[in-house]
Amino acid sequence: MEPFRPVFIVLTLLFLELAFRKLYIAPRVCAPGTPCANPDALKRQLITFWIVATLLLGLLAVQGFDPLFY
């Protein structure tokens, strides 16, 4: 799987960028009473996004430190 590592890194960053765009940049179009109109749901989505993004970026950064441990 080593030859595909750059492809997976690019895909990970692409999906993080798409999620960021959906949460922060794209305008929300929600009918009143739907789950997407609930501010608590948006807050949970933002918290989940930042937790997942931090974990994924941390995992990507660990690859750069591999040579230090061998």
N, C-alpha and C positions, 0 to 999 in steps of 0.2 A: 504493500500500500504506500510505500515511501514515494514512488514517482507521482502519486496523486495528491500528495500533501499540499502543494500550492493551489490546486483546484479546490480542495476542501476549505482552505483558508479564505480564498476569494469568495466562495459561496457563503461561508459564515459571515464575513463582513458585509456582503450584499444583503443577506437576510436581516442583519442588524440594522442596516441603513434603511431598508424598506419598512421595518417595524417602527423605527424612529420617525420616518416621514409620515406614516399612518397616524401615529400618536400625537405628533407635535405640529406638523406642517399642513396636512390635508384638513380641509374644513369638515366639521362634523355635521352630518345631515341626519337628524333623528326626530322621529315623531314623539310627541309627548307621551309618557307612559311606557315607552320601550326601555329595555335594559341599557341601551347605549346613551340614553338621556340622563341616566342616574349618575350624579357626580361621584358617588362612592365607587361605582364600577370603574370609572375612569381613573380614580386614585389607585385602586387595586391593580389596574393594568399598568400604570406608570411604575408602581413599586415593583411589580413582577418583571417588567422590562429591564429596569436598572439592575435588579439582582441577577437576572440571566445574563445581561450584557457584561456585568463585572466579572462573573464567573467565566464566561467564554473568552473575554479578552485576557483574563489571567491565565487561562489554559493555553492560549496562543502565545503569551509572553514566556511561558515556561520553556517552550521549545528553544528559545534563544540561550537559555542557561544550561541546556543539556551538556555541552562540552565541559563545563566547570565541575561536573559531578563524576566524570569518568577519567 
